[in-house]
Amino acid sequence: MATHAIQIGFLLAGLRDPDTNEPLNGGSVEFYSAGTSAIKNVWTEPEKVNSYTTYTLDTNGVAQLYGDGIYKIIVKDSLGATEYTFDDVKLTASDYNVRTLTAGTYDVTPDDDILLCDTGAGSITLNVETVVNFTRPLTIKKISASNLVVFNPYGTQKVDGAITASLSANNQTFTLIPDVNATTWRKSNDTATSLVDLTATVAELNILDGATLSTAELNVLDGNTSTAVELSQLHSQGAVAADFARLHASSDEIAELDGQGAVAADFAKLHAVVASAAEIDAAADGIGVTIPRQIVVQIGDWDMDTVSGKGVAFPAGIVLTDIVGLRAIIRNDDDSQRYVAGGNSSATGYGVSISGATSQINLDREGSGAFDNTSFNATSYNRGWVIVDYLD
């Protein structure tokens, strides 16, 4: 295993008595956490085998020691009188320890910098020492599409208020910063959880980094109105190259679309849609196509295991008569699975119906259904989202 202990250079030069300029023969050095009186380990080898918090200098005032972190160092003479005090001495190695893990449990230590988690053979649980032992950020990357990586802090410590932190998507990455003052971990550069309010799946969002977009992804990019059927209607009802130019396709792509009867596969070849909702609506208005709007609202806290019904308020400015379609995305407590329920009837095998009422959207769980279990009983947790299709 790579190590982070680094040699304490000034102790090799030999310390001298400031009064006599003689070597501090028989003197000692004591090691503490920076700015405190809490003892802190050093070692006689970079592999961190034999630890000390106090060490006796040789006849030349020399000690060969290795440290890891930020220290206060006190130097004393052979009679125990303090000769020097050095605070905020930074002894942090410049190399990074990169470790690849597979299924099972791993105990994270301050020697770890980057953990590459291959979950192809099963989920990985990362149990971590107390945050106060860490002096560097810890980066975790999931390198398989299946299963989960679960970061499990020490004792009652948390990650940004959460008991655990999870990685679920292939190539999802986050960096955890040790906040030793608050005894907690701070998460940064999370590449997936900041996108959960979009209607695309994580897998679809991953495709956006350089591959061909699917029909579903085109709909997400539009953000409001167009389905694959509605877009194809633009062509079948008289749209010409000028209409498709509003999507900012190349001349070759427009030529391929024109005259062939546009289908989903044709639109996938555009690779990126930069037309606004207003531009698409403008094209539709001229040929008599009505395109519904779409808005997503959070379901909010719902303990489905004990509470069978949940009411979700209409989005601002929308009434029942505006709504032309409803569906819900429901996720389990650890956000490892998501289910889609359709409007006005139960989704097959999932046991949730969704309907509009005078003042709200109603979600109703069927008794003894798939959601009537302890995987859906979290509280203070957004259970998922309702997607509302409406006409303005």
C-alpha positions in Angstrom: 0.0 0.0 0.0 1.3 3.5 -0.8 1.9 5.6 2.2 1.5 9.3 3.1 4.2 9.5 5.8 6.8 12.0 4.8 10.3 12.6 6.4 10.7 15.4 8.9 13.6 17.0 7.3 14.8 19.5 9.8 15.4 16.8 12.4 18.0 15.2 10.2 20.2 18.4 10.3 20.7 18.0 14.0 19.2 20.4 16.6 21.4 22.6 18.7 21.0 24.3 22.0 20.3 28.0 21.3 22.4 29.1 24.3 25.6 27.0 23.8 25.3 26.0 20.1 26.0 22.5 21.2 24.0 19.5 19.8 20.9 18.8 21.9 22.4 15.5 23.1 19.6 13.6 24.9 17.0 16.2 24.1 13.5 15.2 22.9 10.8 16.2 20.4 7.1 16.0 21.2 4.3 15.9 18.6 0.8 17.4 18.8 -2.0 18.3 16.4 -1.5 21.8 15.2 -2.6 24.5 17.6 -3.6 22.0 20.3 -2.2 19.8 23.1 -3.6 16.6 21.6 -0.8 14.2 20.9 -0.3 13.1 17.3 1.7 10.1 16.0 4.9 10.1 14.0 6.8 7.0 12.8 10.3 5.7 12.5 9.6 4.5 8.9 7.5 5.7 6.0 5.4 2.5 6.2 3.9 3.7 9.5 4.9 0.6 11.5 6.3 2.0 14.8 4.5 5.1 16.1 5.7 7.6 18.7 4.4 10.9 20.1 7.7 11.7 21.9 11.1 10.8 20.6 14.7 11.2 22.1 17.3 12.8 20.0 20.7 11.1 19.5 24.1 12.5 20.6 24.1 14.8 17.6 20.6 16.1 18.2 19.3 14.0 15.2 16.1 12.0 14.8 14.9 10.2 11.6 11.1 10.4 11.8 8.1 10.5 9.4 4.9 12.4 9.8 1.5 12.7 8.2 -0.7 15.8 8.6 -0.2 19.1 10.3 1.7 19.3 13.6 2.8 21.3 16.5 6.4 20.2 17.4 8.0 21.1 20.7 11.8 20.5 21.2 13.2 20.2 24.7 16.7 19.8 26.1 17.9 16.8 28.2 16.5 18.5 31.4 13.0 18.9 29.9 13.2 22.7 29.3 11.5 23.8 26.1 14.0 25.2 23.5 11.8 25.5 20.4 8.1 25.4 19.5 7.1 25.0 15.8 3.3 25.1 15.0 1.4 24.4 11.8 4.2 22.2 10.4 2.7 20.6 7.3 3.9 17.1 6.6 1.6 15.9 3.8 3.0 13.8 1.0 2.5 15.0 -2.6 1.7 11.5 -4.0 -1.8 10.0 -4.2 -2.9 6.6 -3.2 -5.2 5.1 -5.8 -7.0 1.9 -4.9 -9.3 -0.3 -7.0 -12.0 -2.1 -5.0 -14.4 -4.9 -5.8 -17.6 -6.2 -4.2 -17.7 -6.4 -0.4 -16.7 -4.1 2.5 -13.6 -1.9 2.7 -12.3 0.1 5.7 -11.3 3.5 4.5 -8.2 5.1 6.2 -6.5 8.5 6.0 -4.0 6.8 3.6 -6.6 6.6 0.9 -7.0 9.4 -1.7 -8.9 7.9 -4.7 -11.1 4.8 -4.6 -12.1 3.2 -7.9 -15.1 1.0 -7.1 -15.8 -1.9 -9.5 -19.3 -3.0 -8.5 -19.8 -5.5 -11.4 -19.7 -8.4 -8.9 -21.7 -6.8 -6.2 -22.3 -3.6 -4.1 -19.4 -2.1 -2.1 -19.7 -0.6 1.4 -17.0 1.8 2.5 -16.7 2.0 6.3 -14.6 5.1 7.3 -12.6 6.1 10.3 -13.6 9.2 12.2 -13.4 12.3 10.1 -10.9 14.0 12.5 -8.2 11.5 11.4 -8.3 12.8 7.8 -6.3 15.7 6.4 -7.0 15.3 2.7 -10.2 15.1 0.5 -11.3 11.6 -0.5 -12.5 11.0 -4.1 -14.8 8.0 -4.9 -15.6 6.9 -8.4 -18.0 4.1 -9.5 -16.6 2.2 -12.5 -19.4 -0.3 -13.2 -23.1 0.3 -14.1 -24.5 -2.3 -11.8 -25.1 -2.3 -8.0 -24.2 0.5 -5.5 -21.3 2.1 -3.7 -22.3 3.2 -0.1 -20.1 5.5 1.9 -20.8 4.8 5.6 -19.4 7.5 8.0 -18.0 6.7 11.5 -20.5 6.5 14.3 -23.1 9.3 14.2 -21.1 11.4 11.7 -22.8 12.3 8.5 -22.3 13.5 4.9 -24.0 16.9 4.5 -26.6 15.8 7.0 -27.2 12.4 5.5 -26.4 9.1 7.3 -24.8 7.7 4.2 -23.9 8.7 0.6 -24.3 6.5 -2.4 -23.1 6.2 -6.0 -25.5 4.4 -8.3 -24.5 5.2 -11.9 -21.5 4.1 -13.9 -18.8 6.8 -13.8 -20.6 8.7 -11.0 -18.0 10.5 -8.9 -17.9 12.7 -5.8 -15.2 14.1 -3.6 -15.7 14.1 0.2 -14.0 16.9 2.2 -13.3 16.2 5.9 -14.7 19.1 8.0 -12.8 18.3 11.2 -14.2 21.3 13.0 -17.8 20.2 12.5 -16.9 16.5 12.6 -18.7 15.9 9.3 -18.0 15.2 5.6 -18.8 17.8 2.9 -19.6 16.4 -0.6 -18.5 18.3 -3.7 -18.6 17.8 -7.5 -21.3 15.1 -7.4 -21.9 14.3 -11.0 -25.4 12.7 -10.7 -27.4 13.7 -7.7 -27.5 17.4 -8.8 -29.6 16.2 -11.8 -32.3 14.3 -10.0 -35.0 16.9 -10.8 -34.8 16.3 -14.5 -37.2 13.8 -16.1 -34.3 11.9 -17.8 -32.8 8.8 -16.2 -29.2 8.8 -15.0 -28.4 6.5 -17.9 -29.9 8.9 -20.4 -28.0 11.8 -18.9 -24.7 9.8 -19.3 -25.4 9.6 -23.0 -25.3 13.4 -23.3 -21.5 13.4 -22.8 -20.9 12.6 -26.4 -23.2 10.0 -28.0 -26.3 10.1 -30.1 -29.4 11.3 -28.3 -32.4 9.1 -27.9 -36.0 10.3 -28.5 -36.6 10.5 -24.7 -33.5 12.7 -24.4 -34.7 15.0 -27.1 -37.9 15.4 -25.1 -36.0 16.2 -22.0 -33.9 18.9 -23.8 -37.0 20.6 -25.0 -38.2 20.7 -21.4 -41.8 21.6 -22.1 -43.8 20.4 -25.1 -42.7 18.1 -27.8 -43.1 14.3 -27.9 -41.7 12.1 -30.7 -45.2 11.9 -32.3 -45.7 15.7 -32.2 -42.3 16.3 -33.8 -42.9 13.9 -36.6 -46.3 15.6 -37.2 -44.3 18.8 -38.1 -43.0 17.0 -41.1 -46.1 15.0 -42.1 -48.3 18.0 -42.0 -46.3 20.2 -44.3 -43.1 21.2 -42.6 -40.2 21.9 -44.9 -36.5 22.4 -44.6 -37.0 25.9 -43.2 -39.0 24.5 -40.3 -36.3 22.0 -39.5 -33.7 24.8 -39.7 -35.1 26.1 -36.5 -33.5 23.0 -34.8 -30.1 24.3 -36.1 -29.3 21.0 -37.9 -26.7 21.0 -40.6 -27.7 21.2 -44.3 -26.9 17.5 -44.8 -29.1 16.5 -41.8 -32.0 18.7 -43.1 -31.6 17.3 -46.6 -31.8 13.8 -45.1 -35.0 14.6 -43.1 -36.8 16.4 -45.9 -39.0 14.2 -48.1 -38.5 11.0 -46.1 -41.2 11.2 -43.4 -39.4 12.1 -40.2 -39.3 9.5 -37.5 -37.5 9.2 -34.2 -34.4 7.8 -35.7 -34.1 10.8 -38.0 -34.2 13.2 -35.1 -31.6 11.2 -33.2 -29.1 12.1 -36.0 -29.3 15.8 -35.0 -27.2 14.9 -31.9 -28.1 18.1 -30.1 -31.3 20.2 -30.1 -30.8 23.9 -29.5 -34.2 25.2 -30.6 -36.3 26.8 -27.9 -39.8 25.8 -26.9 -41.1 29.0 -28.5 -39.4 28.1 -31.8 -41.0 24.7 -31.9 -44.4 26.1 -31.0 -44.0 28.7 -33.7 -43.5 25.9 -36.3 -46.5 24.0 -34.9 -48.9 27.0 -34.9 -48.6 27.4 -38.6 -49.8 23.9 -39.3 -52.5 23.4 -36.7 -50.6 21.2 -34.2 -51.5 21.7 -30.5 -48.5 20.9 -28.3 -49.1 20.3 -24.6 -46.8 21.9 -22.1 -45.0 19.8 -19.4 -44.0 20.6 -15.8 -42.5 18.4 -13.1 -43.4 18.8 -9.4 -42.1 16.9 -6.4 -44.3 14.4 -4.6 -42.5 15.3 -1.3 -42.6 13.3 1.9 -44.6 10.1 1.6 -44.3 7.0 3.9 -46.0 4.6 1.5 -45.7 1.6 3.8 -48.3 3.2 6.2 -50.0 6.0 4.3 -52.0 4.9 1.3 -52.7 8.3 -0.3 -50.8 11.4 -1.1 -52.1 14.7 -2.4 -49.8 16.9 -4.5 -50.8 20.5 -5.2 -51.3 21.7 -8.8 -48.4 23.7 -10.1 -49.0 27.4 -9.8 -51.4 28.8 -12.5 -52.7 25.3 -13.5 -56.2 24.1 -12.9 -57.8 20.6 -13.5 -59.3 21.5 -16.9 -55.8 22.4 -18.2 -54.4 19.0 -17.5 -54.3 16.4 -20.3 -51.9 13.8 -18.9 -50.4 12.7 -15.6 -47.7 10.2 -14.6 -45.5 9.7 -11.6 -41.9 8.6 -11.0 -41.6 6.9 -7.6 -38.3 6.0 -6.0 -37.5 3.7 -3.1 -35.8 4.8 0.1 -32.2 4.3 -1.0 -32.9 5.7 -4.5 -31.7 2.5 -6.1 -34.9 1.9 -8.1 -37.5 4.0 -9.8 -41.0 3.1 -11.0 -43.4 4.9 -13.4 -47.2 5.0 -12.6 -49.6 6.1 -15.3 -52.6 8.4 -15.1 -56.1 7.3 -13.9 -55.2 3.6 -13.5 -52.7 1.4 -11.7 -49.4 0.9 -13.3 -49.0 -2.9 -13.9 -47.3 -4.6 -11.0 -46.6 -1.3 -9.2 -49.9 -0.7 -7.4 -50.2 3.1 -7.6 -53.0 5.1 -9.3 -52.8 8.8 -10.1 -55.7 11.1 -10.9 -56.6 14.8 -10.9 -59.1 16.3 -8.5 -60.6 19.8 -8.1 -57.7 21.1 -6.0 -54.8 18.6 -6.2 -53.3 15.6 -7.9 -54.1 12.3 -6.0 -51.7 9.4 -5.7 -53.2 6.2 -4.2 -51.3 3.1 -3.3 -53.1 -0.2 -3.5 -53.1 -2.3 -0.4 -50.6 -5.2 -0.3 -48.9 -3.8 -3.5 -45.3 -3.5 -4.4 -45.0 -0.2 -2.5 -46.5 -1.6 0.8 -43.2 -2.6 2.4 -40.3 -1.1 4.4 -38.3 -0.1 1.3 -40.8 2.8 1.0 -41.2 4.1 4.5 -38.6 6.9 4.7 -39.8 10.2 6.1 -38.6 13.7 5.4 -37.8 12.3 1.9 -38.9 13.3 -1.6 -40.7 10.2 -2.8 -40.4 11.2 -6.4 -42.0 13.4 -9.1 -45.3 14.0 -10.9 -45.1 14.9 -14.6 -48.0 17.1 -15.6 -49.0 17.5 -19.3 -51.2 20.6 -19.7 -52.6 23.1 -22.3 -52.2 26.8 -21.7 
